[in-house]
């Protein structure tokens, strides 16, 4: 039931430790892009690999964009310069025919995005490729040996406008469930979730937010989509949810209506 002020209910009955911002102006969003498909179980690594290949996302075969598309979508048509580059690893492994992804909860002592669910990754060094960054940072954060990862594909870069940053997601395949050892100064905990659980009924929620400054992908009223996933005892949102939404659309064979990668965690 919609509250009297017209705002949609938010995460009713779901427990999570982080603070989700209230932008003030929120509308209910669309249903999950995969809500009408039957391809929501048996999401094996073979299927994931085939769908990413069909989408022309293979590393070494199909070149990823050098910057997020949104950095060119400004009022004066002058591209926004990238001040910083980061990369994250979408590390996938298979158990009982289902692909799982490695996630972290950022330390509650971090200066920014404390306690939020994230893909392992971080800032690139000068001259470092996104793949090298993703592997190095994942090793530092959760102890995953780069030799056990097969970098396989890429997903759309994400723009963080407030800091002029770009985040490059790299998909890596693992042969088995990894043993994860967290770096407690950066990571509160590391865990995994099955892709089939993320596309299950009730897991996905879209909200539409409005900000004073117009965002790429906004509708005629200035509202743009924010994605959320309910996982046990937490919420995935922001840049991580956007990366996973694109991945899940590709894996389930469903179109993603908004292809722009914009990280609204940069408020």
WONORZI-V652556 format. One line per field, one symbol per residue. ss: DSSP state (A for helix, B for strand, O for the rest). psi: psi as a letter, one per 20 degrees, with the letter a starting at -180 (. if undefined). A space follows every 50 residues. Layout:
BEGIN
ss->???
psi->???
END
This chain:
BEGIN
ss->OOOOOOOOOOOOOOOOOOOOOOOOOBBBOOOOOOOOOOOOOOOOAAAAAA AAAAOOOBOOOOOOOOOOAAAAOOOOOOOOOOOBBBBBBBBBBBBOOBBB BBBBBBOOOOOOOOOOBBOOBBBOOOOOOAAAAAAAAAAAAAOOOAAABB BBBBOOOBBBAAAOBBBBBBBBBBOOOOOOOOOOOOBBBBBBBBAAAAOO OOOBBBBBBBOOOOOOOOOOOOBBBBBBBBBOOBBBBAAAAAAAAAAAAA AAOOOOOOOOOBOAAAO
psi->pprhjiqqqolpjppqiropqoigopqqarrphjhjqimjrlmrhggggg hhghjljppigppqqiqqhhiimrhjjpqpqohqprqqpnoqrppljppq qprqpqqiiqhqkpjqpqqpaapqrpjpqhgggggghhghgjjophiipn pgrqrpqppnhhjkqppopppqpqirpqopoqohihpgqqrqqqhhhhjq pihqppqpqpqhppqqiqaijjqqqpqqpprpjrppabgghgghggghgg hikqqohoipopojij.
END
